[in-house]
Amino acid sequence: MAFYLLMAVGSLGAAFASQTVVRMAFLFASLLVFPAGNAVVGGFQTLLINKENLGKAAAGMGVIGMAVGPVVSALAGLGSERLGYTAISFILTASIAVLALSALR
């Protein structure tokens, strides 16, 4: 959960920072724990999914990622153009925070 909350805080800081260097620092800080967080999430998935289904689950997540990634990128580009960088960054931050809070269940 700390992994996602740190990403949310870094994204929020980047959204409201006026200088590019400060934005980069916030994003760097938010991604600093990414390797460890990714390993924890991957290990947790390995515990939840049967060994026989790990390949199928990984393939399914890959397909979803390949389908959702370009759509989210296009929406972020359109949103940045119409709403501005700060609004889209705030939406990203809110999305990450909601997902992090859902991990509390």
Disulfide bonds with the S-S distance in Angstrom:
none
